[in-house]
Amino acid sequence: MINCREAVARLWSYLDRALGLVEEQELEAHLGLCRHCCGELEFAKQVRGLLGRSGGEAEIPPEARLKLEAFLKGLGESHE
């Protein structure tokens, strides 16, 4: 089974439906057992929805993008 770091790293691809069958099944198995990563998935869905409501034209400033990426990476590392 994959760990939290691997699961979090796959979330955006999962939402884009860009994972292979095995990767998707591994992630779904992990999500079935890990409440933390389920929360990460919900967070990613909310971020995606927020960006979608902006018409896709909202640009995240580079500084904010770096902070968000570091935050998400830290979440995956804290629950391995």
N, C-alpha and C positions, 0 to 999 in steps of 0.2 A: 504494500500500500504506500502511496505517496505521503510525504510529510506536509506540514502547513506551508512551508516556504514554496514547495513545488505547486501546491494548490493555488496559493495566492498569485504566483507567477502565471498561472494558466487562466485566471478568471476573465481577463479581457478577451482572450482568444475564444474562450467558452461562450461569452456573450456574443461574439462575432460569428459564432458557429464555424470557427476555423480550426478546431482541434480534430485530430484523427480519431477514429472510433475507440481505440484502446486508451488514448489520453483522456477522452471524454468520459469513458467508463471509470477510469481510475479516479478522476476528479469527482464524479458523482458518488462513487463509493466513499471517498473521503468526506464529502459534504454530508453524506448520510450519517456520519459518526461525529463530526466536529462542529459544534455550535459556533465556535469562534469563526471558522471559515465560512459558515453560512451567513454570519453577520457581515463578513467581508464581501460576500457575493451581493447581499442586499445593498451595501454601501456603494459598490460598483454600479449596480442598477440605478441607484438614485443619482449618482454623478452623471451617468449616461443620459438619464431622463432629463436632468437639468440642462445638460449641454444640448440635447435634442430640442428642448423647448425654446432655446435661444436661436433656433433655426440653423444651427451648425455654424453660425457666423461668429460666435463668441470665441475670442482667442485668449487663452490663458497666458498671462505674462510669464516670461521665462523663469523669473524668481519664484512665482507661485507654483509653476509646474514642478520645479526642482523640489520644493517643500512637500508638495503632494506626493511625488514619487518616493521621496525619502520616508514619508509617513507610512505609505503603503508597504514599502519594503520592510520597515521596522515592524509592522504588524505581523508580517509573515515570519519574521525571524523570532519574534517573542513567544511564539506558541508551537515550537517544533517538538 
